[in-house]
Amino acid sequence: MTEEQQIARGLLAEDLMNNPAYQELFDIVQAEMSKAILATSLDQTREREDLYLTFHGLRSFNNFINSYRTAKDEIVEKLNTDAEQDQDND
């Protein structure tokens, strides 16, 4: 994937992460998952483990999206640094 493609993907990820509807829904789902985990009884081991894995899958998904934003920021910073160095060399 080219740097331009990575930047474009990072911008899409940033738009999604900054979308208030996404943030609200993510927070709601995360809170509901936490409640569901805590509501399981001692003998509901399998259900609790399934909920726990789903909860962590949701957080992993969110972190994955955020990694595109971070990669975009790193590429842009590198390009800016390279451009500044090129100006200093002129």
N, C-alpha and C positions, 0 to 999 in steps of 0.2 A: 504494500500500500504506500502510495506517495505521501509526502508531507502535506500536500494540499488536500488529499483525501482524509488524512488524519485530522487536519484542522477542521475540515467540513464536518466530519463525524463528531469531533469535540464540540463544535458549535451547536449541533443538534442535541447532544447530550446536555450541554449547558442550558439550552432553552427548556428542555424537559425538566431538569433539576430545579430550575428557577420558576417553573410554572406553579402558581399557587394551588391549582386544582390537584396537580400531581403530589405536591408536598402534603396537602391536606389528606388526600386519599391514602398516601403511604403512612402517614401518622395514624390514621384511623385503623387501617388494617393491622399495623404493628401493635397498636393498643389492644385491639380485639384478640389478636393472637396471644398476647401476653395474658389477657384475662382468661382465655380458653385454656391455656396451659395451667394456670393457677387453679382453675376450677375443676381440674381432673382429680379424681379420688386416688388414693394410694394404690388401689388395685388396677387402675387404668394405665398401666405402664406403656403398653403399645400405643394407645391413643395419645398419651403425653409425648412419647418419643416422635410420633408422626407430626404432631403440632410443633414440636421443638425443631425438627428438621425443616418443616415448612417455613417457620419463623426465620431460621438462619438462611434458608434459600432466598427468602425475600430480601434480607439484608445483603446477601451476597450479590443479588441482582442489582440492588441500588449501588453497591460499591463498584460493581462492574461498569455501570453507566458512568459513575463518577470518575473512573479511571480514564475514560475517553476524554473527559474534560481536563483532567490533570495532564494527560499526554499532550493535548492541544496547547495548554499553557506553557509546557516545557519547550515545545517546538517553537512557539511564537517568541519566547524569551531567547532561545538560541538564535533564531533568525534576526532578532533585534540586536543582539550582542554582535553577531557576525557583521551586520550592516554598520554598526558603530565602529567596529574595528576597521572595516573597509574605508570608512570616511576618515579615520585617523591616519590611515596609510596613504591617503591621497594628498 
